[in-house]
Amino acid sequence: MIKIILADDHEMFRAGLKGLLEKEKDFKIIGQAQDGEELLERLATQHPDCVVMDLSMPNMDGLATLKEIRKRFPKIKALVLTMQKDIEHFKHAMAAGACGYILKDSAFDQLVMAIKMIIKGKTYTSPDISKMITDQYVRSIEQADVPSLEILTQREKEVLRFIAQGYANKNIATKLKISIRTVETHRSRFIHKLGIRTAAGLVKYAISKGLV
């Protein structure tokens, strides 16, 4: 039997969550708390296996509470159940001692799975947060592979900016007061430097570097 304490400042939410979790034969809700301070008091006397807690609580917020749980009750597993759908809150929560991070709009079976996983010593991350982390990593890889603007001359940057804005070579030549052949030469040079052959690719690069 997994003994659980729920911590959230919304009483109706706690009541609904308690009713759902107690339908699971392996779970038993042994206490509830409306803020971090009350949660720490209960942990000292009720000794649960797991805490399911929000990050946004009065008196002592979730991050401060997580740090205290890790320091004072290291054997108790803490699962964050929150509306905070961003990587920064996730990183801070895990660094503070959370064993898992799940969103309140997740399916109930994900919550059940998360509790069972952290009790076994594993970690659990909400699929939405996992996707955000993966997307961020992929973007960082892509950005690392993209050449710096510093390899372009000032004139090449100007030509690239106009191309990204949809100007034809003739119009660019008029605006910069240079020949069409010179525009074509600049274009050929920065295409070679950047390794980007398509107009769409050049537009994407210019936007990513703030030229447009």
N, C-alpha and C positions, 0 to 999 in steps of 0.2 A: 504494500500500500504506500503510495507516494503522498506525503503530507505537504499541503500547500497553504501559503498565506497570500492573500490578494491585497495589493496596495494601489489605490486609485482614489482620487478626491471626489469622484462621482458615485454616489451611493447606489443609484439605479443601475449603473453599469456593473458595479461589483456584484449586485444581487443577480443580475442576468447571467453574468459570467459564472458565478457560483452554481447557479442552477444547471448550467450546461456542463460544467466540469464534473459535478457530482454524479452525472449520468454515466460517467466512465468508471468502470468497476475498480480500476487501479488508483483512482484519485480520491483524496479526502481533503476538503477545505477545513482547516483547523483554526483559521482566524482571518480577520480583515483589518485594514488600516487605511486611514484617509490621507495620511501624509507620511513623510520620511521619519519624523520623530516618533510617531506612534508605531510605525513599522519596526524600528529598532528596539523599542520597548517590548514589543510582542516577541521578537526574535530571541530576546534574552530569557523568556519564560516558556515559550511554546515549542521551540526547536523543530521547525519544519525541515523538509528535505529541499524544498524549492520555494522561491518567492516569484510571483508574477506581478510585475510592478510597472507603473507608468513613469515617464520622465518628468512630466509637468505636474508637480504637486506643491502645495503651499508649505510654509515653515521650513522644510528642508527638501530641496529639489532632488530629482532622481539621481543625478550624477554624484552629488555629495553623499547621498544615501548609499549608492553602490560602493563608493570608496570605504565607507564605514563598515558595510557588510563584509567586504573583502578583508578589512583589518581585524574586525572583531569576531566575525563568524565565517571564517574561510571555507568551512565544509558545506555551507548552504549555497545552493545554486540559484543564481538570479537571472530571470528571464524578463527582458524589457518588452512590454506590450504598449505600443505608442502610436500616435498619429504623425510623429516626426519622420517624414519620408525624405530624408536627405542623408548623404554620406557623412557629413560632418557630425551630426548627432550620433550616427552609428559608430563612427570611429571613437568619439569621446566616451560613449557608453561602454564599448568593449574594452577600451583602455582603463576605464574606471573599475572594471571587474565583472561586467555582464558576461554570462555564458551564452546568451542568445539574444536575438533582436528580431521582433516580429511586429508587423503593422496591425492596427486595430481593424482595418478593413480586409484582413486576410480571411480565408476560409477557416472554419472552426477546426477542421481536421489538421490544418497546419499547426495550430496552437497545441493540439494534443501531441502531435509528432515532435514539436519543439521541446515540450516538457519531458517527454520520454528520452529524447536524445541527450539533453543536458544532464539528466540524472545519470546517464551512462558515461558521463565524462566527455561527451562530444559537444560541439558548438552548433548553433542553428542560426541561419540568417534568412530573413524573409526573401522569397524569390525576387520581389521587386527591387530590394536593396542589392541583392546579388547581381541583378542585371545592370543596375546603375554602376556598380563597381567595375563590372566587366567592360561596360561601354566607356567608362573613364579611362580604363587601362588601354583599351584599343585606341582611343583618341590620343593618349600620350605617346603610344608607339608611332602612330601616324605622324604626329607633330614632330617627333624626334627624327623621323626620316625625311621631313620636308626641309629643303635647303633654306638657309637664312637669307633675308633680304640684303644682307651686307655684301653678298657676292655680286649684286647688280650695281651698275653705275647709276648716278642720279637720273640721267636721261633714259636709261632702260626702265627705271621705275616709273617715270612719267609716261612712257609709251605703254607699259603694262597696265597702268591705271586707266588710261583711255580705252584700251582694248577691253578691259573688264567692265567698263561703262557702256560698251556696245558700239564704240566709234570705229568706223572703217579706216583703213590706212590713209586714204585721201584726206579725210577729216582730221586725223591726227597730225598729218603733215601740215595742214593749214593752221591748226591751233599752235603747233610748236614752231612754225615758220621754218620747217626743214623739208627736204624733198621726200617724195614717196619712197624712193630707193633707200634713203637713210632710215626711214621708219622700218622698212623691211629688213634692213641690216640689223638694227637694234632688236627687232623681234626675233630674228634668227639667232642672235647671240644669246638672248636670255632663255630662249627655248632650249638651247644647247646646255646652258648653265644649270637650268632647273630640271631638265629631263622631263618636262611636261609638254606633250605634243598636241593636245587638243585644246580648243578654245574654252570648252567647259572646265577643263582642268586648270587653265590659266585664271579663269574667273574665280574658281574656288580658292586657288592659292592667294590671289590678290585680296579676296575678302578675309581669308584666315589671317593675313598679315596686316589688315587694317588699311589697305590702300584705297578701298572703296567705302 
